[in-house]
Every structure is written in structure tokens, then in C-alpha cells.
Amino acid sequence: MDKKYIFQLEMKVRDYEVDSEGIVNNAIYLHYLEHTRHEFCEWAGLSFRAMHEQGIDPVLNKVEITYKTPLRLGERFVSKLNITRNGARFVFIQDIYNMQGQPVVTSKVSCVATRNGRLTRGDELAEAFKNYL
């Protein structure tokens, strides 16, 4: 079954992201996923800076990641995203594919929203993401 995505971002592996084996270090994939979420939020009209200035801060509460095939120095790839809501949690289904279409990483990332440091139901985020949920 093909997955559906609402946003995608093409990126390239940089030299400082690979380890001594010449492949992307496992922790770097978390950076790729985070960058994709930030770009999605901005694309949806809600930058992290603007949210923070309003006292709203999305924070991660769970990350599940499965590594499928490694990326190497200079390789281009596509990070894809979809979003759902489960109560107060926003769940991002995020997958990374190499340019041949092979899955590199599959992940499920959950976040919640705080307002002025207190947990909320995330209604402000739900309003901003209503066209994508």
C-alpha cells in the first residue's frame, strides 16, 4: 500500500554528517526529520519563531525510527511527511527515500504543544494545520 504525504523536502548529505564508515550517522536522521517538520510548519504558515513569540512551543514526546538503508556523502534524498492528530498529540508520519525511491528511514514522531510552559490540547496548532489533518 502506498503511503500518502502532504509535504516533501529534497536534501543532500553533507560531509560532516557521515561517520568513519562513510555513511550518515544514525543521529543525523533525527535532524533531517526535524528540519522537515520545521519547513512544513513554515510552509503551512506557522514558523517556530512566530509560535514561540506567542508562547506556543511544540515539543516532542515520542520518536519511533526504523533504519532501512544508509545514505552516503553527497547523496540526494527526499524527506516526506504526513500529519494526524490523536487527542492532544500531533503525530507526524515521516519517511526518507533515496532518489531511487528506496526507503531509507521510516518514522513516527509525536509532539504536544505547550503555551507559556504549560501543556495544552494544541488547538492553536490544530487551527493552523486544519487543512492537513
N, CA, C and O atoms as a Tinker XYZ file with bonds, in Angstrom:
   532  protein
     1  N      0.843000   -1.190000    0.000000    73     2
     2  CA     0.000000    0.000000    0.000000    64     1     3
     3  C      0.885000    1.249000    0.000000    63     2     4     5
     4  O      1.808000    1.364000    0.806000    81     3
     5  N      0.602000    2.158000   -0.888000    73     3     6
     6  CA     1.364000    3.401000   -0.970000    64     5     7
     7  C      0.943000    4.351000    0.136000    63     6     8     9
     8  O     -0.243000    4.503000    0.426000    81     7
     9  N      1.920000    4.980000    0.742000    73     7    10
    10  CA     1.632000    5.984000    1.765000    64     9    11
    11  C      1.324000    7.307000    1.086000    63    10    12    13
    12  O      1.802000    7.587000   -0.014000    81    11
    13  N      0.517000    8.115000    1.761000    73    11    14
    14  CA     0.217000    9.451000    1.251000    64    13    15
    15  C      0.964000   10.466000    2.092000    63    14    16    17
    16  O      1.076000   10.331000    3.311000    81    15
    17  N      1.467000   11.478000    1.423000    73    15    18
    18  CA     2.212000   12.536000    2.088000    64    17    19
    19  C      1.639000   13.881000    1.674000    63    18    20    21
    20  O      1.103000   14.033000    0.576000    81    19
    21  N      1.758000   14.853000    2.567000    73    19    22
    22  CA     1.265000   16.190000    2.255000    64    21    23
    23  C      2.397000   17.180000    2.027000    63    22    24    25
    24  O      2.169000   18.300000    1.570000    81    23
    25  N      3.623000   16.762000    2.350000    73    23    26
    26  CA     4.762000   17.671000    2.220000    64    25    27
    27  C      6.003000   16.842000    1.964000    63    26    28    29
    28  O      6.147000   15.736000    2.486000    81    27
    29  N      6.905000   17.392000    1.150000    73    27    30
    30  CA     8.189000   16.731000    0.945000    64    29    31
    31  C      9.284000   17.764000    0.741000    63    30    32    33
    32  O      9.038000   18.877000    0.278000    81    31
    33  N     10.483000   17.370000    1.093000    73    31    34
    34  CA    11.627000   18.264000    1.045000    64    33    35
    35  C     12.835000   17.482000    0.543000    63    34    36    37
    36  O     13.184000   16.442000    1.100000    81    35
    37  N     13.463000   17.982000   -0.497000    73    35    38
    38  CA    14.678000   17.345000   -1.012000    64    37    39
    39  C     15.885000   17.936000   -0.298000    63    38    40    41
    40  O     15.962000   19.146000   -0.084000    81    39
    41  N     16.825000   17.070000    0.067000    73    39    42
    42  CA    18.051000   17.495000    0.742000    64    41    43
    43  C     19.234000   16.707000    0.190000    63    42    44    45
    44  O     19.080000   15.804000   -0.632000    81    43
    45  N     20.423000   17.079000    0.671000    73    43    46
    46  CA    21.660000   16.430000    0.239000    64    45    47
    47  C     22.525000   16.165000    1.464000    63    46    48    49
    48  O     22.611000   17.006000    2.359000    81    47
    49  N     23.167000   14.995000    1.509000    73    47    50
    50  CA    24.057000   14.638000    2.611000    64    49    51
    51  C     25.315000   15.492000    2.536000    63    50    52    53
    52  O     25.966000   15.576000    1.495000    81    51
    53  N     25.645000   16.126000    3.660000    73    51    54
    54  CA    26.837000   16.980000    3.736000    64    53    55
    55  C     27.996000   16.218000    4.387000    63    54    56    57
    56  O     27.783000   15.230000    5.089000    81    55
    57  N     29.200000   16.682000    4.149000    73    55    58
    58  CA    30.384000   15.932000    4.587000    64    57    59
    59  C     30.450000   15.707000    6.097000    63    58    60    61
    60  O     30.919000   14.655000    6.532000    81    59
    61  N     30.003000   16.645000    6.892000    73    59    62
    62  CA    30.105000   16.489000    8.346000    64    61    63
    63  C     29.013000   15.584000    8.930000    63    62    64    65
    64  O     28.978000   15.359000   10.140000    81    63
    65  N     28.126000   15.066000    8.079000    73    63    66
    66  CA    27.047000   14.211000    8.557000    64    65    67
    67  C     27.374000   12.724000    8.456000    63    66    68    69
    68  O     26.600000   11.884000    8.916000    81    67
    69  N     28.511000   12.400000    7.861000    73    67    70
    70  CA    28.872000   10.987000    7.712000    64    69    71
    71  C     29.892000   10.581000    8.770000    63    70    72    73
    72  O     30.665000   11.400000    9.267000    81    71
    73  N     29.868000    9.296000    9.098000    73    71    74
    74  CA    30.804000    8.774000   10.098000    64    73    75
    75  C     32.018000    8.164000    9.404000    63    74    76    77
    76  O     32.184000    8.316000    8.193000    81    75
    77  N     32.865000    7.477000   10.163000    73    75    78
    78  CA    34.106000    6.925000    9.611000    64    77    79
    79  C     33.845000    5.833000    8.576000    63    78    80    81
    80  O     34.735000    5.498000    7.794000    81    79
    81  N     32.636000    5.277000    8.564000    73    79    82
    82  CA    32.288000    4.261000    7.570000    64    81    83
    83  C     31.801000    4.891000    6.263000    63    82    84    85
    84  O     31.552000    4.188000    5.284000    81    83
    85  N     31.666000    6.233000    6.256000    73    83    86
    86  CA    31.226000    6.929000    5.058000    64    85    87
    87  C     29.719000    6.961000    4.871000    63    86    88    89
    88  O     29.226000    7.301000    3.795000    81    87
    89  N     28.983000    6.605000    5.932000    73    87    90
    90  CA    27.524000    6.654000    5.853000    64    89    91
    91  C     26.999000    7.668000    6.871000    63    90    92    93
    92  O     27.692000    8.030000    7.821000    81    91
    93  N     25.774000    8.113000    6.655000    73    91    94
    94  CA    25.175000    9.100000    7.555000    64    93    95
    95  C     25.047000    8.499000    8.953000    63    94    96    97
    96  O     24.539000    7.391000    9.122000    81    95
    97  N     25.510000    9.239000    9.936000    73    95    98
    98  CA    25.393000    8.821000   11.333000    64    97    99
    99  C     23.928000    8.731000   11.715000    63    98   100   101
   100  O     23.127000    9.570000   11.302000    81    99
   101  N     23.564000    7.721000   12.499000    73    99   102
   102  CA    22.159000    7.482000   12.828000    64   101   103
   103  C     21.466000    8.696000   13.446000    63   102   104   105
   104  O     20.286000    8.917000   13.171000    81   103
   105  N     22.140000    9.475000   14.254000    73   103   106
   106  CA    21.510000   10.627000   14.909000    64   105   107
   107  C     21.187000   11.748000   13.922000    63   106   108   109
   108  O     20.302000   12.564000   14.181000    81   107
   109  N     21.888000   11.793000   12.810000    73   107   110
   110  CA    21.666000   12.851000   11.818000    64   109   111
   111  C     20.268000   12.740000   11.210000    63   110   112   113
   112  O     19.665000   13.748000   10.842000    81   111
   113  N     19.761000   11.523000   11.106000    73   111   114
   114  CA    18.416000   11.351000   10.539000    64   113   115
   115  C     17.372000   12.094000   11.371000    63   114   116   117
   116  O     16.377000   12.580000   10.833000    81   115
   117  N     17.593000   12.179000   12.659000    73   115   118
   118  CA    16.677000   12.943000   13.514000    64   117   119
   119  C     16.698000   14.420000   13.129000    63   118   120   121
   120  O     15.669000   15.095000   13.174000    81   119
   121  N     17.871000   14.916000   12.753000    73   119   122
   122  CA    17.985000   16.303000   12.279000    64   121   123
   123  C     17.218000   16.491000   10.972000    63   122   124   125
   124  O     16.515000   17.486000   10.794000    81   123
   125  N     17.358000   15.522000   10.055000    73   123   126
   126  CA    16.631000   15.608000    8.787000    64   125   127
   127  C     15.122000   15.649000    9.037000    63   126   128   129
   128  O     14.406000   16.446000    8.430000    81   127
   129  N     14.649000   14.791000    9.930000    73   127   130
   130  CA    13.219000   14.742000   10.234000    64   129   131
   131  C     12.751000   16.049000   10.872000    63   130   132   133
   132  O     11.690000   16.571000   10.531000    81   131
   133  N     13.554000   16.570000   11.802000    73   131   134
   134  CA    13.189000   17.824000   12.456000    64   133   135
   135  C     13.169000   18.980000   11.455000    63   134   136   137
   136  O     12.255000   19.804000   11.470000    81   135
   137  N     14.170000   19.035000   10.595000    73   135   138
   138  CA    14.219000   20.099000    9.591000    64   137   139
   139  C     12.979000   20.039000    8.696000    63   138   140   141
   140  O     12.408000   21.071000    8.342000    81   139
   141  N     12.575000   18.837000    8.339000    73   139   142
   142  CA    11.382000   18.668000    7.509000    64   141   143
   143  C     10.138000   19.176000    8.238000    63   142   144   145
   144  O      9.306000   19.851000    7.632000    81   143
   145  N      9.999000   18.865000    9.524000    73   143   146
   146  CA     8.843000   19.364000   10.289000    64   145   147
   147  C      8.849000   20.882000   10.371000    63   146   148   149
   148  O      7.801000   21.511000   10.224000    81   147
   149  N     10.000000   21.474000   10.601000    73   147   150
   150  CA    10.094000   22.938000   10.680000    64   149   151
   151  C      9.729000   23.575000    9.338000    63   150   152   153
   152  O      9.005000   24.570000    9.296000    81   151
   153  N     10.228000   23.003000    8.250000    73   151   154
   154  CA     9.905000   23.531000    6.928000    64   153   155
   155  C      8.416000   23.362000    6.626000    63   154   156   157
   156  O      7.799000   24.241000    6.026000    81   155
   157  N      7.843000   22.237000    7.041000    73   155   158
   158  CA     6.401000   22.031000    6.860000    64   157   159
   159  C      5.611000   23.091000    7.617000    63   158   160   161
   160  O      4.680000   23.676000    7.064000    81   159
   161  N      5.967000   23.347000    8.870000    73   159   162
   162  CA     5.253000   24.349000    9.670000    64   161   163
   163  C      5.316000   25.718000    8.996000    63   162   164   165
   164  O      4.315000   26.430000    8.917000    81   163
   165  N      6.492000   26.071000    8.517000    73   163   166
   166  CA     6.638000   27.360000    7.834000    64   165   167
   167  C      5.809000   27.389000    6.555000    63   166   168   169
   168  O      5.156000   28.391000    6.262000    81   167
   169  N      5.829000   26.306000    5.798000    73   167   170
   170  CA     5.039000   26.183000    4.570000    64   169   171
   171  C      3.541000   26.303000    4.879000    63   170   172   173
   172  O      2.778000   26.864000    4.092000    81   171
   173  N      3.135000   25.769000    6.035000    73   171   174
   174  CA     1.726000   25.826000    6.461000    64   173   175
   175  C      1.373000   27.187000    7.066000    63   174   176   177
   176  O      0.224000   27.420000    7.440000    81   175
   177  N      2.369000   28.095000    7.165000    73   175   178
   178  CA     2.107000   29.443000    7.655000    64   177   179
   179  C      2.353000   29.647000    9.135000    63   178   180   181
   180  O      1.856000   30.610000    9.719000    81   179
   181  N      3.116000   28.749000    9.753000    73   179   182
   182  CA     3.338000   28.828000   11.192000    64   181   183
   183  C      4.809000   28.552000   11.503000    63   182   184   185
   184  O      5.192000   27.396000   11.676000    81   183
   185  N      5.630000   29.589000   11.576000    73   183   186
   186  CA     7.048000   29.383000   11.860000    64   185   187
   187  C      7.262000   29.141000   13.354000    63   186   188   189
   188  O      6.471000   29.572000   14.192000    81   187
   189  N      8.346000   28.443000   13.661000    73   187   190
   190  CA     8.650000   28.168000   15.065000    64   189   191
   191  C      8.915000   29.457000   15.831000    63   190   192   193
   192  O      8.541000   29.570000   16.999000    81   191
   193  N      9.551000   30.421000   15.191000    73   191   194
   194  CA     9.816000   31.703000   15.849000    64   193   195
   195  C      8.502000   32.398000   16.203000    63   194   196   197
   196  O      8.338000   32.886000   17.321000    81   195
   197  N      7.565000   32.443000   15.251000    73   195   198
   198  CA     6.273000   33.088000   15.500000    64   197   199
   199  C      5.510000   32.368000   16.599000    63   198   200   201
   200  O      4.896000   33.006000   17.454000    81   199
   201  N      5.545000   31.039000   16.578000    73   199   202
   202  CA     4.863000   30.287000   17.630000    64   201   203
   203  C      5.456000   30.622000   18.996000    63   202   204   205
   204  O      4.731000   30.891000   19.953000    81   203
   205  N      6.783000   30.602000   19.068000    73   203   206
   206  CA     7.442000   30.870000   20.349000    64   205   207
   207  C      7.133000   32.283000   20.849000    63   206   208   209
   208  O      6.918000   32.488000   22.043000    81   207
   209  N      7.111000   33.240000   19.945000    73   207   210
   210  CA     6.786000   34.618000   20.339000    64   209   211
   211  C      5.366000   34.735000   20.890000    63   210   212   213
   212  O      5.070000   35.645000   21.664000    81   211
   213  N      4.492000   33.814000   20.491000    73   211   214
   214  CA     3.118000   33.773000   21.009000    64   213   215
   215  C      3.011000   32.901000   22.264000    63   214   216   217
   216  O      1.924000   32.730000   22.816000    81   215
   217  N      4.148000   32.350000   22.710000    73   215   218
   218  CA     4.156000   31.499000   23.895000    64   217   219
   219  C      3.843000   30.051000   23.604000    63   218   220   221
   220  O      3.692000   29.254000   24.530000    81   219
   221  N      3.743000   29.689000   22.330000    73   219   222
   222  CA     3.413000   28.321000   21.932000    64   221   223
   223  C      4.693000   27.598000   21.536000    63   222   224   225
   224  O      5.455000   28.076000   20.696000    81   223
   225  N      4.920000   26.439000   22.150000    73   223   226
   226  CA     6.100000   25.657000   21.816000    64   225   227
   227  C      5.719000   24.195000   21.627000    63   226   228   229
   228  O      5.339000   23.526000   22.588000    81   227
   229  N      5.817000   23.687000   20.388000    73   227   230
   230  CA     5.621000   22.254000   20.182000    64   229   231
   231  C      6.855000   21.513000   20.699000    63   230   232   233
   232  O      7.987000   21.916000   20.433000    81   231
   233  N      6.627000   20.437000   21.431000    73   231   234
   234  CA     7.735000   19.642000   21.970000    64   233   235
   235  C      7.493000   18.167000   21.658000    63   234   236   237
   236  O      6.358000   17.691000   21.687000    81   235
   237  N      8.567000   17.460000   21.364000    73   235   238
   238  CA     8.456000   16.034000   21.081000    64   237   239
   239  C      8.141000   15.261000   22.343000    63   238   240   241
   240  O      8.625000   15.592000   23.426000    81   239
   241  N      7.320000   14.220000   22.196000    73   239   242
   242  CA     7.122000   13.325000   23.333000    64   241   243
   243  C      7.421000   11.876000   22.976000    63   242   244   245
   244  O      7.491000   11.021000   23.859000    81   243
   245  N      7.599000   11.589000   21.675000    73   243   246
   246  CA     7.961000   10.218000   21.299000    64   245   247
   247  C      8.469000   10.198000   19.862000    63   246   248   249
   248  O      7.927000   10.871000   18.985000    81   247
   249  N      9.526000    9.408000   19.637000    73   247   250
   250  CA    10.062000    9.210000   18.294000    64   249   251
   251  C     10.297000    7.715000   18.099000    63   250   252   253
   252  O     10.978000    7.066000   18.893000    81   251
   253  N      9.718000    7.187000   17.022000    73   251   254
   254  CA     9.967000    5.807000   16.615000    64   253   255
   255  C     10.624000    5.878000   15.244000    63   254   256   257
   256  O     10.091000    6.502000   14.326000    81   255
   257  N     11.780000    5.241000   15.107000    73   255   258
   258  CA    12.505000    5.320000   13.835000    64   257   259
   259  C     13.059000    3.942000   13.482000    63   258   260   261
   260  O     13.595000    3.228000   14.329000    81   259
   261  N     12.913000    3.598000   12.223000    73   259   262
   262  CA    13.470000    2.357000   11.710000    64   261   263
   263  C     14.406000    2.713000   10.560000    63   262   264   265
   264  O     14.021000    3.396000    9.612000    81   263
   265  N     15.640000    2.235000   10.665000    73   263   266
   266  CA    16.642000    2.498000    9.640000    64   265   267
   267  C     16.598000    1.365000    8.627000    63   266   268   269
   268  O     16.693000    0.192000    8.988000    81   267
   269  N     16.452000    1.725000    7.352000    73   267   270
   270  CA    16.287000    0.724000    6.293000    64   269   271
   271  C     17.547000    0.541000    5.446000    63   270   272   273
   272  O     18.040000   -0.574000    5.280000    81   271
   273  N     18.058000    1.654000    4.914000    73   271   274
   274  CA    19.243000    1.600000    4.064000    64   273   275
   275  C     20.012000    2.902000    4.253000    63   274   276   277
   276  O     19.388000    3.955000    4.382000    81   275
   277  N     21.333000    2.871000    4.273000    73   275   278
   278  CA    22.094000    4.084000    4.583000    64   277   279
   279  C     22.197000    5.062000    3.413000    63   278   280   281
   280  O     22.131000    4.690000    2.241000    81   279
   281  N     22.362000    6.314000    3.787000    73   279   282
   282  CA    22.714000    7.357000    2.829000    64   281   283
   283  C     24.213000    7.592000    2.927000    63   282   284   285
   284  O     24.823000    7.353000    3.969000    81   283
   285  N     24.796000    8.060000    1.835000    73   283   286
   286  CA    26.239000    8.308000    1.789000    64   285   287
   287  C     26.524000    9.747000    1.380000    63   286   288   289
   288  O     25.646000   10.455000    0.886000    81   287
   289  N     27.748000   10.157000    1.591000    73   287   290
   290  CA    28.195000   11.513000    1.293000    64   289   291
   291  C     27.783000   11.962000   -0.111000    63   290   292   293
   292  O     28.025000   11.264000   -1.096000    81   291
   293  N     27.155000   13.147000   -0.183000    73   291   294
   294  CA    26.775000   13.735000   -1.452000    64   293   295
   295  C     25.467000   13.234000   -2.022000    63   294   296   297
   296  O     24.971000   13.775000   -3.011000    81   295
   297  N     24.901000   12.204000   -1.409000    73   295   298
   298  CA    23.667000   11.626000   -1.934000    64   297   299
   299  C     22.482000   12.564000   -1.681000    63   298   300   301
   300  O     22.377000   13.174000   -0.617000    81   299
   301  N     21.604000   12.668000   -2.659000    73   299   302
   302  CA    20.380000   13.446000   -2.518000    64   301   303
   303  C     19.285000   12.498000   -2.052000    63   302   304   305
   304  O     19.314000   11.300000   -2.334000    81   303
   305  N     18.317000   13.061000   -1.331000    73   303   306
   306  CA    17.222000   12.253000   -0.811000    64   305   307
   307  C     16.003000   13.139000   -0.611000    63   306   308   309
   308  O     16.094000   14.366000   -0.651000    81   307
   309  N     14.858000   12.494000   -0.396000    73   307   310
   310  CA    13.607000   13.209000   -0.193000    64   309   311
   311  C     13.017000   12.792000    1.142000    63   310   312   313
   312  O     12.854000   11.604000    1.423000    81   311
   313  N     12.700000   13.784000    1.960000    73   311   314
   314  CA    12.058000   13.571000    3.253000    64   313   315
   315  C     10.582000   13.920000    3.084000    63   314   316   317
   316  O     10.242000   15.027000    2.665000    81   315
   317  N      9.702000   12.960000    3.416000    73   315   318
   318  CA     8.265000   13.139000    3.201000    64   317   319
   319  C      7.533000   13.089000    4.530000    63   318   320   321
   320  O      7.989000   12.461000    5.486000    81   319
   321  N      6.386000   13.763000    4.573000    73   319   322
   322  CA     5.680000   13.945000    5.845000    64   321   323
   323  C      4.171000   13.906000    5.651000    63   322   324   325
   324  O      3.641000   14.355000    4.635000    81   323
   325  N      3.504000   13.362000    6.643000    73   323   326
   326  CA     2.057000   13.476000    6.781000    64   325   327
   327  C      1.790000   13.733000    8.259000    63   326   328   329
   328  O      2.649000   13.462000    9.098000    81   327
   329  N      0.619000   14.248000    8.582000    73   327   330
   330  CA     0.308000   14.592000    9.961000    64   329   331
   331  C     -1.116000   14.149000   10.299000    63   330   332   333
   332  O     -2.030000   14.255000    9.481000    81   331
   333  N     -1.276000   13.656000   11.516000    73   331   334
   334  CA    -2.593000   13.332000   12.051000    64   333   335
   335  C     -2.652000   13.875000   13.473000    63   334   336   337
   336  O     -1.641000   14.298000   14.034000    81   335
   337  N     -3.835000   13.855000   14.038000    73   335   338
   338  CA    -3.998000   14.302000   15.422000    64   337   339
   339  C     -4.623000   13.180000   16.223000    63   338   340   341
   340  O     -5.571000   12.533000   15.778000    81   339
   341  N     -4.082000   12.957000   17.413000    73   339   342
   342  CA    -4.596000   11.949000   18.325000    64   341   343
   343  C     -4.745000   12.611000   19.689000    63   342   344   345
   344  O     -3.806000   12.613000   20.485000    81   343
   345  N     -5.919000   13.171000   19.961000    73   343   346
   346  CA    -6.121000   13.923000   21.194000    64   345   347
   347  C     -5.268000   15.172000   21.177000    63   346   348   349
   348  O     -5.356000   15.980000   20.253000    81   347
   349  N     -4.441000   15.332000   22.197000    73   347   350
   350  CA    -3.560000   16.498000   22.282000    64   349   351
   351  C     -2.276000   16.315000   21.486000    63   350   352   353
   352  O     -1.506000   17.260000   21.318000    81   351
   353  N     -2.045000   15.098000   20.997000    73   351   354
   354  CA    -0.803000   14.806000   20.267000    64   353   355
   355  C     -0.975000   15.009000   18.769000    63   354   356   357
   356  O     -2.015000   14.690000   18.193000    81   355
   357  N      0.064000   15.542000   18.161000    73   355   358
   358  CA     0.166000   15.632000   16.715000    64   357   359
   359  C      1.176000   14.579000   16.297000    63   358   360   361
   360  O      2.311000   14.569000   16.773000    81   359
   361  N      0.760000   13.702000   15.412000    73   359   362
   362  CA     1.599000   12.580000   15.003000    64   361   363
   363  C      2.047000   12.800000   13.570000    63   362   364   365
   364  O      1.233000   12.900000   12.652000    81   363
   365  N      3.353000   12.873000   13.401000    73   363   366
   366  CA     3.951000   13.054000   12.086000    64   365   367
   367  C      4.449000   11.702000   11.590000    63   366   368   369
   368  O      5.285000   11.064000   12.229000    81   367
   369  N      3.935000   11.281000   10.464000    73   367   370
   370  CA     4.470000   10.108000    9.782000    64   369   371
   371  C      5.514000   10.663000    8.823000    63   370   372   373
   372  O      5.191000   11.400000    7.892000    81   371
   373  N      6.757000   10.303000    9.059000    73   371   374
   374  CA     7.850000   10.868000    8.274000    64   373   375
   375  C      8.736000    9.758000    7.751000    63   374   376   377
   376  O      9.184000    8.891000    8.501000    81   375
   377  N      8.978000    9.797000    6.462000    73   375   378
   378  CA     9.814000    8.796000    5.817000    64   377   379
   379  C     10.818000    9.494000    4.917000    63   378   380   381
   380  O     10.544000   10.547000    4.343000    81   379
   381  N     11.977000    8.882000    4.811000    73   379   382
   382  CA    13.033000    9.399000    3.946000    64   381   383
   383  C     13.319000    8.347000    2.881000    63   382   384   385
   384  O     13.441000    7.159000    3.177000    81   383
   385  N     13.423000    8.809000    1.631000    73   383   386
   386  CA    13.686000    7.932000    0.491000    64   385   387
   387  C     14.921000    8.425000   -0.251000    63   386   388   389
   388  O     15.159000    9.628000   -0.354000    81   387
   389  N     15.711000    7.470000   -0.770000    73   387   390
   390  CA    16.800000    7.885000   -1.643000    64   389   391
   391  C     16.203000    8.219000   -3.009000    63   390   392   393
   392  O     15.004000    8.029000   -3.219000    81   391
   393  N     17.004000    8.705000   -3.923000    73   391   394
   394  CA    16.488000    9.161000   -5.205000    64   393   395
   395  C     16.054000    8.003000   -6.108000    63   394   396   397
   396  O     15.430000    8.227000   -7.145000    81   395
   397  N     16.380000    6.780000   -5.722000    73   395   398
   398  CA    15.893000    5.605000   -6.448000    64   397   399
   399  C     14.533000    5.145000   -5.914000    63   398   400   401
   400  O     13.952000    4.181000   -6.412000    81   399
   401  N     14.035000    5.855000   -4.886000    73   399   402
   402  CA    12.730000    5.530000   -4.315000    64   401   403
   403  C     12.760000    4.484000   -3.226000    63   402   404   405
   404  O     11.709000    4.047000   -2.757000    81   403
   405  N     13.954000    4.070000   -2.813000    73   403   406
   406  CA    14.069000    3.083000   -1.743000    64   405   407
   407  C     13.912000    3.769000   -0.391000    63   406   408   409
   408  O     14.439000    4.863000   -0.188000    81   407
   409  N     13.181000    3.129000    0.548000    73   407   410
   410  CA    13.068000    3.718000    1.880000    64   409   411
   411  C     14.412000    3.686000    2.613000    63   410   412   413
   412  O     15.095000    2.663000    2.653000    81   411
   413  N     14.762000    4.818000    3.180000    73   411   414
   414  CA    15.992000    4.961000    3.961000    64   413   415
   415  C     15.646000    4.882000    5.439000    63   414   416   417
   416  O     16.288000    4.164000    6.205000    81   415
   417  N     14.617000    5.635000    5.826000    73   415   418
   418  CA    14.155000    5.706000    7.212000    64   417   419
   419  C     12.634000    5.769000    7.190000    63   418   420   421
   420  O     12.048000    6.462000    6.358000    81   419
   421  N     11.998000    5.047000    8.101000    73   419   422
   422  CA    10.573000    5.237000    8.349000    64   421   423
   423  C     10.450000    5.669000    9.804000    63   422   424   425
   424  O     11.165000    5.173000   10.674000    81   423
   425  N      9.528000    6.607000   10.056000    73   423   426
   426  CA     9.422000    7.100000   11.432000    64   425   427
   427  C      8.020000    7.583000   11.749000    63   426   428   429
   428  O      7.210000    7.889000   10.874000    81   427
   429  N      7.783000    7.632000   13.032000    73   427   430
   430  CA     6.540000    8.181000   13.587000    64   429   431
   431  C      6.968000    9.080000   14.740000    63   430   432   433
   432  O      7.586000    8.623000   15.701000    81   431
   433  N      6.633000   10.366000   14.634000    73   431   434
   434  CA     7.087000   11.360000   15.603000    64   433   435
   435  C      5.860000   12.042000   16.205000    63   434   436   437
   436  O      5.033000   12.600000   15.484000    81   435
   437  N      5.752000   11.992000   17.529000    73   435   438
   438  CA     4.622000   12.624000   18.207000    64   437   439
   439  C      5.087000   13.868000   18.941000    63   438   440   441
   440  O      6.169000   13.887000   19.529000    81   439
   441  N      4.263000   14.905000   18.905000    73   439   442
   442  CA     4.570000   16.106000   19.667000    64   441   443
   443  C      3.300000   16.629000   20.320000    63   442   444   445
   444  O      2.182000   16.336000   19.896000    81   443
   445  N      3.511000   17.396000   21.343000    73   443   446
   446  CA     2.435000   18.088000   22.043000    64   445   447
   447  C      2.782000   19.569000   22.054000    63   446   448   449
   448  O      3.913000   19.958000   21.765000    81   447
   449  N      1.794000   20.387000   22.392000    73   447   450
   450  CA     2.034000   21.832000   22.430000    64   449   451
   451  C      1.965000   22.338000   23.855000    63   450   452   453
   452  O      1.140000   21.898000   24.656000    81   451
   453  N      2.848000   23.269000   24.149000    73   451   454
   454  CA     2.776000   23.975000   25.427000    64   453   455
   455  C      2.495000   25.442000   25.127000    63   454   456   457
   456  O      2.861000   25.966000   24.076000    81   455
   457  N      1.844000   26.077000   26.070000    73   455   458
   458  CA     1.609000   27.522000   25.984000    64   457   459
   459  C      2.133000   28.099000   27.282000    63   458   460   461
   460  O      1.650000   27.782000   28.369000    81   459
   461  N      3.144000   28.962000   27.138000    73   459   462
   462  CA     3.806000   29.564000   28.296000    64   461   463
   463  C      4.238000   28.491000   29.294000    63   462   464   465
   464  O      4.104000   28.653000   30.507000    81   463
   465  N      4.764000   27.384000   28.746000    73   463   466
   466  CA     5.318000   26.324000   29.584000    64   465   467
   467  C      4.319000   25.309000   30.104000    63   466   468   469
   468  O      4.707000   24.366000   30.795000    81   467
   469  N      3.048000   25.478000   29.791000    73   467   470
   470  CA     2.022000   24.545000   30.285000    64   469   471
   471  C      1.440000   23.747000   29.118000    63   470   472   473
   472  O      1.168000   24.294000   28.050000    81   471
   473  N      1.256000   22.464000   29.340000    73   471   474
   474  CA     0.689000   21.586000   28.331000    64   473   475
   475  C     -0.705000   22.048000   27.932000    63   474   476   477
   476  O     -1.510000   22.416000   28.788000    81   475
   477  N     -0.994000   22.030000   26.625000    73   475   478
   478  CA    -2.315000   22.410000   26.123000    64   477   479
   479  C     -2.873000   21.283000   25.254000    63   478   480   481
   480  O     -2.198000   20.280000   25.020000    81   479
   481  N     -4.084000   21.451000   24.788000    73   479   482
   482  CA    -4.670000   20.497000   23.827000    64   481   483
   483  C     -4.155000   20.751000   22.419000    63   482   484   485
   484  O     -4.398000   19.943000   21.523000    81   483
   485  N     -3.455000   21.847000   22.209000    73   483   486
   486  CA    -2.875000   22.127000   20.902000    64   485   487
   487  C     -3.848000   22.710000   19.899000    63   486   488   489
   488  O     -3.672000   22.559000   18.690000    81   487
   489  N     -4.880000   23.380000   20.403000    73   487   490
   490  CA    -5.896000   23.916000   19.500000    64   489   491
   491  C     -5.329000   24.944000   18.519000    63   490   492   493
   492  O     -5.803000   25.039000   17.387000    81   491
   493  N     -4.325000   25.712000   18.938000    73   491   494
   494  CA    -3.719000   26.687000   18.032000    64   493   495
   495  C     -3.038000   25.978000   16.860000    63   494   496   497
   496  O     -3.134000   26.422000   15.716000    81   495
   497  N     -2.351000   24.876000   17.156000    73   495   498
   498  CA    -1.705000   24.116000   16.088000    64   497   499
   499  C     -2.746000   23.444000   15.206000    63   498   500   501
   500  O     -2.597000   23.401000   13.985000    81   499
   501  N     -3.795000   22.923000   15.821000    73   499   502
   502  CA    -4.857000   22.268000   15.052000    64   501   503
   503  C     -5.485000   23.250000   14.070000    63   502   504   505
   504  O     -5.800000   22.889000   12.936000    81   503
   505  N     -5.662000   24.479000   14.507000    73   503   506
   506  CA    -6.229000   25.502000   13.611000    64   505   507
   507  C     -5.284000   25.755000   12.439000    63   506   508   509
   508  O     -5.726000   25.851000   11.294000    81   507
   509  N     -3.992000   25.861000   12.722000    73   507   510
   510  CA    -3.009000   26.116000   11.660000    64   509   511
   511  C     -2.898000   24.927000   10.697000    63   510   512   513
   512  O     -2.637000   25.110000    9.508000    81   511
   513  N     -3.096000   23.719000   11.210000    73   511   514
   514  CA    -2.933000   22.503000   10.397000    64   513   515
   515  C     -4.260000   21.946000    9.890000    63   514   516   517
   516  O     -4.280000   20.859000    9.312000    81   515
   517  N     -5.356000   22.648000   10.088000    73   515   518
   518  CA    -6.683000   22.096000    9.791000    64   517   519
   519  C     -6.815000   21.603000    8.351000    63   518   520   521
   520  O     -7.562000   20.658000    8.102000    81   519
   521  N     -6.126000   22.202000    7.416000    73   519   522
   522  CA    -6.212000   21.768000    6.019000    64   521   523
   523  C     -5.413000   20.497000    5.747000    63   522   524   525
   524  O     -5.516000   19.923000    4.663000    81   523
   525  N     -4.619000   20.053000    6.717000    73   523   526
   526  CA    -3.730000   18.910000    6.515000    64   525   527
   527  C     -4.061000   17.735000    7.413000    63   526   528   529
   528  O     -3.545000   16.636000    7.207000    81   527
   529  N     -4.911000   17.945000    8.403000    73   527   530
   530  CA    -5.259000   16.868000    9.330000    64   529   531
   531  C     -6.358000   15.988000    8.767000    63   530   532
   532  O     -6.776000   15.030000    9.418000    81   531
